[in-house]
Amino acid sequence: MRELIGSVHSEKLAPVFKEYLTRLQRNNYLNKFQFQGRYLLTLDGVQYYSSKDIDCPKCLETETKGVLTYSHKTVQPIISHPDVRQILPMMPEEICHHDGDTKQDCETNAAKRLIDKLRVSHPRMRFIYMGDALYANTPYITKIREADDNFIFRVKQGSHSFLY
């Protein structure tokens, strides 16, 4: 399974996601997903592979109680609307080791890369980014504002003491 997953470069899937979204736009299907003139883009991290024995150069590493676990994760964006039952998945952004990096990649860095890629793929679409407290940090909010987008983050009491 790891060999199969590892052999597919995620960038090869990007044209599929761009094409299907473009078709939805052309057929005015996306209009029902607009919320205050923008699209609600929900983000969340997803793990799709985990092993204690098998790893590859792109694997993330997590150590818990002395046990090392290797995994593959992505940030998965979806377009949603409170009055529409369907969701529209967008191209995920991989969270992985990059050549030459000494630090491990993380969900918020992948989410920042995702903003840049969305601007290139869909330059006229405007978003309201939604996520949990992990995304409620100054560097990420600055990146959203630079893209002329908005945000809604759910912050629980205790997760951001400065806000409370």
Disulfide bonds with the S-S distance in Angstrom:
none
